[in-house]
Amino acid sequence: MKSAAWYSRFAKSAAHFCGRPRVFTLAVAVIAVWLITGPIFGFSDTWQLVINTGTTIVTFLMVFLIQNTQNRDTEAIQVKLDELIRSTKGAHNALLDLEELEEETLDAFRKKYQALATAARSDLDLGNQDTGTPEP
């Protein structure tokens, strides 16, 4: 697990670093230099291959780094939401692991909550409040 922890730290740091404006500016500068050198190299196949290969490698590696970071962020958000549901009086604990359910079950929950939202909007149109719990 030590290598997994190292990779997580590396992915988080790399994604954070690459999201900075300076890194974007550096990427734009690299492309500008590549464009400027086009006439020097006669717009050769090698000149084109350099940018294609470089951007493909960077993109390929960044996909994994960003996916790792997003997976961890999503899991952390889910845990936080689960804690809010768990600690809220009157909340439905059955919703705690909703993201793990099959599509059909998830659709049933979604339809139930869409119906609650529609009813709440109708109540608002009648001048009522839309706070509280729908259960008696």
Summary of the structure (lengths in Angstrom):
residues: 136
radius of gyration: 25.0
end to end distance: 48.9
largest distance: 77.6
contacts: 272
relative contact order: 0.06
helix: 78%
strand: 0%
